[in-house]
Amino acid sequence: MTTAHKDALFVLIKSLSKSEKRQFKLYVGRLGVNTDAKFLALFNLLDKMKDYDEKAILESGIVKKTQLSNLKAHLYKQILVSLRLNPVNQNIRVQIREQLDFATILYQKGLYKQSLKILDKAKSTAIDNEEKNIAYEIVELEKIIETQYITRSIPDRADELAMQAKKLSEQNVITSKLSNLSLQLYGMMLKVGYVRSDAEIKEVKKYFDDHLPDYHIDELGFREKLWLYKAHLWYSFLTQDFLSCYKYSSKWVDLFYENKEMIYLNPVFFLKGNHYLLESLFYVKYSSQFKETLDRLEAMVNSEEFPKNDNISSLAFLYINSNKLNLHFMEGTFEKGLYLVKIIEYGINKHKERIDEHHVMVFYYKIACLYFSMGDNKTCIQYLKKIINNKNLKMREDLMCFARVLSLVAHYEAGMDYHLEVQLKSTYKFLLKMNDLHAVQKEMIKFLRNLGNIYPHELKDEFQKLYNELKKYEDHPYEKRAFLYLDILSWLESHLENRPVAEIIREKALALTR
């Protein structure tokens, strides 16, 4: 039996809404001969299944085993054709592609004048909507047609098309270089997290400088600026320059609000830009603007004109709820944030086919921190186990490291001494293997290993020593990232002052409010 998440056709069918399923059946039934078609019978069978079961399909008698692969491929294609015809999916990009297809058919029939008329209109639409790759394809087809059909209306038609092709090509090359740079930097961020040494920051800086193309900002269009800000943003995240992150994520979001039509054409980039702006505001502790940005984003997503589809719904769930959690961390209002746990767990299950495992683990880590800050260490450990026991997680090594360190602290707080000893050995081996043993982690592990040798009346002095040692790293360029994942200093202060950690974080939040 093949599992559901591995079978592309089954996943596609389960992603369809009721209206999309109804439209598919109407599309299939437009010709009477299709009503008894095998692919429709297979669609109905798969639609009723809770899990993909190949044995049940073969036992149904719809198809023989040798024909199943071809029938599934045909059904998959028919569903995509039906979805393409759905008005919900008819955005500008699809409409331009459709016009290009129509023009190509007319050209192949020798109807050159009609083809050129459609191409000219499609090209204007593409350029107006920053779809320069399609615009370049259109110009190239126009050039082919012009070599076979000489239009007398514009004497310098050849020069005009050549200039358009050159300009679009140059813009596409800059966009390609910037998007490649942005993607590579994002890959570095997912793989290793922030830079951890002078050598690493030099390496990242050299890579960035070597691959950043020459440009004049006044000559860049919306699309080129978007990729430029993305590249700068990922460079800033990697180097832990959070003020610069704020600067470029703000430019990214402002670019959309200045070109509002682009919000509806590129809603995914709009959502991502807002998420990174909120993340930057979280790191620089700018809570008042954080709330304003989050409210504005939620209002836009909930507005009637904002595009609606499964992918956008999943991303909106991910970014809005992740940042609602961050807001409670900023303000120290952990108990008030508990209502989000059920919403997030329901959303993870609902959107599981569209949210990658990395983002799910980030949710679990934040929920674990929420419970830890409230003093519910056992629930905290339950969520951390989901991360630590995840053998498939290959990204964000730093998340794995800090999940293990927080687990050590939670085991200590919960009084689980036997588990603590096992955890210490496991965590130490893991961190050495990952080559990620930083000063903050070393001090934490050294403290926890020595707990068995400390008398109760000496405990407060040991907490003070650890606090003094860690305080030195609070603003260290490469060590400060530890405090982004876990507020160790507030935890230590809670022990030194015999107060709940949430109360201390809340006081700090009020002092930083701006």
Disulfide bonds with the S-S distance in Angstrom:
none
